[in-house]
Amino acid sequence: MRLVLGVRTYDLTTRALVMGVLDAPRRGFVSDSCAAHLDACLGGAERLVDDGADLLSVLHAGDESWRASLLGGTEETTTGLVRLRALEHDGALHCPVLAVNESLTERTFNDRYGTGQSTLDGILRATNMLLAGHTVVVLGYGATGRGVALRAKGAGASVIVCEVEPMRALEARMDGCEVMPALEAAARGDVFITVTGGRDVLTREHFAAMKDGAMLANAGHFDVEIAVGQLADLASERRQVLPLVEQFEVGTRRLNLLAQGRVVNLAAAEGHPAAVMDMSFANQALCVEHLARHGAALPPRVLPVPHEIDREIARLKLASLDVRIDELTVAQREYLTSWRS
């Protein structure tokens, strides 16, 4: 693993990102040593590219000497933004952070198309099951949940969506999915995929209702969405049946946990294709440039990615695909910005 920080320049002509890179944790490191690795990366950092708010959390928990050099950071994940907004709510966030995870290009392409595809890729690699004819329960219908549901339906599965937000639940219903509480869906699903970013989404009550052979997978951020400890408590026996599938005997039923409840598209597959990640990295690069130019004037808050950055990334992606689009005429632009008919 390598952490990238201290970005210095961004050449607008060549689109070349020049970065300072520092070796960080090696393969096999344990969580107890993670903070030490993070500390080693942070001396004199000017801009941070973060994933899960780990870097920014370490800084905010330490002394205040870092504030003199840090102009701001970017955050890639939903969970990281939850942590940073909690800091902001408590008046403890001391630098601007651009919410890359919530940019239009990130949500639409990384989440819906990237995680949507790679989640099912991980499940199929781990199990070699046939999705057609089975019922897939998607817990959470944000951008990622929509992508997972879309691809599951395309593979021939029936899709049930479980949500807590009325607007998302309504959207799922209008998209042709069944919508119901998770406890009702527990008795019907063959495959369960959590994509909420929260914790304890599938718990003891849900496990008790599931049918024999159910598959449990997580595509959220941390391995807390499926309450694995509660599943283990219910089980009379647990054993590894495939390299990435652990089976729990619960009464006369067998429930199958994929990749230990960790993010299945990374633990059982290869994550997003490069054709999606290039837009994520473009978001990070252009946001770092924005911080370099404007960071000193920005408030210490979690801020949206400027719309012009999304537009530029979309323009560059279209160009890379050799796709051309129309442009508004001068008269059309004037019409769209005028109150006259």
N, C-alpha and C positions, 0 to 999 in steps of 0.2 A: 504494500500500500504506500502511496506517496501523496502527501498533502501539498497543494499548490497555494502559494500565498505571495504577498509582496509584489503584486503586479505593478510594473513600472510604466509601460507605454503600450499604446495600441495604434498601429500604423493603419490609417484609414485607406491608404492607397492599396496596400498589399493584403489587408485584412490579416496581418500577421500579429499574433499575440505573443508578446515578449514577457516571460514570467520568471520570477525567482522560485526555484524549487528546492525543497529541503527533504531529505530522507526522514521518514517517520516510522510508524510501526511496521515490523516485519511480519510475514506470515506466521501464524501460531501464537502471537502475543495474547496475553490474557487481559481481561477487562480491568484488573487491578492496576495494570501498568499503563492503561490508556491515558490517564491524566498526566502522567509524567511525559509521555510522548507528545501530548498536546502542548504542555508547557514548553517543551524544547523547540516548538515551531513558532512561538509567538513573539519573540523578542524583536521589537521595532517594526512590527507589521503595520503597514499603512492601509491596506484593504484586505478583507478576508472573504474568501469564497467558501461558504459553510454548507454543511449537509447534516441536518439534525440539530443545529445550533450548538454543537459541542465546543467549537473554538470560541464563539462569543460567550458561552456560558462560563468557560474557564477564565476568560478575561474579566468578566464581571464579578467573578467570585474572588479575584486576586486583588493586588494593590492597584492604585490609581495611576501608576506611572505610564501605563499604556495609552492613556487618553491623549497624551501630547502628540503622538504620531498617527493614531488611527483615524482615518477619514470616514470609515463606514464599512459595511459588509453586504453580502448577498446571501440569501437563504434558499435552498433548493427543495425543501420538503415541507409537507403539511405539519408534521410533528414539530419540526424546528420552529415554524412560525407560531405554533401554540405556545412554545416556551418563551419566545421573544415577546409575544404580545402580553404574556403574563408579567414579564419584566417591565414592559412599558406601562401596564396597568398599575404596577406598584411604584412607578416613578423611578425605576432602577435601570432603565435602558439609557445608555450614555452615548450612543452613536446612531446615525441613520442606518437602516437596513432595508435594502430593496427586496421585496417579496417576489423573487424569481418564480417560485412555485405557483404563483397566482397570475402570472402573465398569460395573455391569451394564447400565445404560441406554445407555452409550456403546458398549460392545461389541455389544450385541444390535441396537440400532437404527442407530447411525452406521455401524458396520462391516458388519454383515450385510445390512441393508436399504439403507443409503445408498450405501456403496462397491459393494455387490453390484450394485445397479441402475446406478449412474453409470459403473462400469467398462465394462459392456457397451454403455451409451449412447455412451461415447467411442469404442469400437472400431467400432460401427456408423456413427457419424458420419464417422469417418476413412476407412472402407473401403466402406460400403454393401454389405457382404457378407451372404449368407444364412447364418445359423447352423444352421438346420435341416439335418440330414443330415451335418453336419461333426463332427469330433472336437475338443473343447476340452480342453487339458491345463492344469489348475490346479495351480500349484506353491506349496504351502502351504495347510493346511486349518484355519487359525485362524478367527476369526469372519468375517473378510473373505473368505477362501477359500470358506467354507461359503456365504456369500451369492452369490458369483460362480458357484459350481457350481449352486446352486439355480436361478438365473435362466437359466443356460446350458441346463440340462435343460429348463426351462420353454419355452425357445425352440426346442426340438427337437434340440439337440445331444447327442451322446454325450460323457460327461465322464470323463476320467482324472485322478486325483489323485496327486501325488507329495509325500511327506512324510518327515520325519526322526524325528517323534515317534510312537511306537507307538500311543498312545491316540488321537491324531488320525487316524492311518492307519486304525485299526480303525473309528472313527466314520465315516470316509468310505466304507469298505466296507459298513458297515451302512446307510448312506444310499443305497446303490445305485450307487456309483461304482466303476469299476475303480481299483485301486491298484497302482502299480509304481514301480520306480526311474526317475528322470528320463531316464537314457540309453536305457532301453527305450521310454519314452513318446515320445522325440524322433523316432523313426522312424514314429510313428503319428499324431501330432497335426497338425491343420490350423491351430489357433490356440493359442498358448502365452501364459498369463497368470501372471506372477510376483507373488505376494502374501505374501512371507515376511518382509520387513523386513531381510533379510540382503543379502549381496553375492555376486556370481559364482554365481548360481543356474543361469543358462544360459551355457555357455562353449563354447570351441572344439570340444570333443568332441561336444556336443549339436548344434551347428550342422552339423557334418560328417555327422550322421545324419539331418537333417531332409529332408522331401520338398520338391519344387518348389512354390513358392507359399505356403509356411508364413508365418503372421502372428505377429509377436513383440510382445507388449505387457506393460508393467509397471504394476502397481497397488499396488506397495509404496511406501515413503516416498521413497527417493532413486533417482537414475538409475544405480545400481551393481548392480542385480539381474541385468540383462542385460549381459554383458561386451561392450559395443559395440566397444571397441578390438580385441578378439580377432576379432570378426566382420569388422571392416574389414580386418584383416590377412589373413584368409582370402579376401576378395573380390578378384576381378580388376577389378571395376568397381562403382561405386555411383552411383545417380542418384535424383533426386526424381521419383516417378511420380504422386503426389498431394500436396496441400499438407501433409498430416500423415503421409505414407508415404514412407519412403526404401527403395529396393530395392538389395540387395547380390547381385551375381552370384558364386556360389560353384561353380565348375566349370560344369556344365550346369544348375544349379538357381538359382532366384531366391528369396531370403529377404527378407521385407518387415518392416521395423522401424517401429513406430508411435510418433510423437511423440518421436523421438530417444531412446527408452528412458526418458523422463520419465513421471511419474504420469499415466496415460492419461485417467483420469476428470476431471482438471483441465486437462491440456494439450489434449485433444481434445473435451471436453464442459464442462459447467458445474458439476461437483462434485455434492455432495449436494443434494437438494431441500430447500427451506426447512422442510418438514414433518419432516425429520430433524435439520437443524441447530438447530432451536429447542431440542431436548433437549440437544445439545452445549453451547449457550450457557447453558442453565439449569444444567447441571453446573458450568460455569465460575463462574457467578454465585453459586450456593449454596456452592461450595467457597471462593470468595473471602470470602464472609461468614463461613464457618467459620474461616478463617485470621484474620479480623479479631477474632473472639471468642476463639479458642483458640490462635492461632499462637504466642504467647509461651510457652505451656506444652508445645508439641509438640517431640519430639526431632528433631534434624537428620537425617532419614531420608526415603526415598521411602515414603509412607504410602498405604494404601487409602482410597478415598472412603467416608465413613461410610454405612452401609446406609440410614439414615433419609433421606439425601439422594436416593438412588436411588428409594426409596419415594415421596418427595414429588414427584419429577419424573414418575414413572409416574402418580401420582394427578392431577397437573395436566394431563398429556397426555390422560388419559382424559376429564377434565372438558371439555377443549377440543374433544374429539370427540363430546361429549354421550353418553358411554358410562357407564352405571351398573353397579356390581357389588355383590355381597352383602357383608354384614359378619357376623363371628362373633358369636354370642350370648354373654352372660356365662358361661353353663354350658359352652359350647364352648371358650372361652378358658381357663376353669379346668381343663377336661379335658386340654387340650393342654399345660398347665404343671404337671400333677400326676403323681406316680408311681402313684397309685391308678387302678384300672380302673373 
